[in-house]
Amino acid sequence: MKSSNEVLELKESFNDYLHNLSGGVLYIANCFKEDKLSEALNSIYDFSEGMTWLNDAMRLLNEHGDNIFIDFARIKEYLIEINEGLEKQDYLLVADIFEYEIAPFFTELN
């Protein structure tokens, strides 16, 4: 059981992360468009780790009385599309998924 102060800190971190997420997603898209493949791939890894943290934080906050819902099934669909694009080395497609699908998805949550 987390203390109320720990839950409050988690909620602040969660909200800060969501607020900054669109910028990070657009950074990934721009890295692909600028042929900064290594930076883009590292950032996708960070994005994936961040989604795991976000999901865990959402679950914990909901256990403590918050009513937060993020459609992680939809995010999983985006990640499948991204993997398919990476397998084909279609980096413009991957950039477009981040810019035109994932960024707006998280912008709508704010």
Secondary structure, 3 states (H helix, E strand, C coil): CCCHHHHHHHHHHHHHHHHHHHHHHHHHHHHHHCCCHHHHHHHHHHHHHHHHHHHHHHHHHHHCCCCCCCCHHHHHHHHHHHHHHHHCCCHHHHHHHHHHHHHHHHHHHC
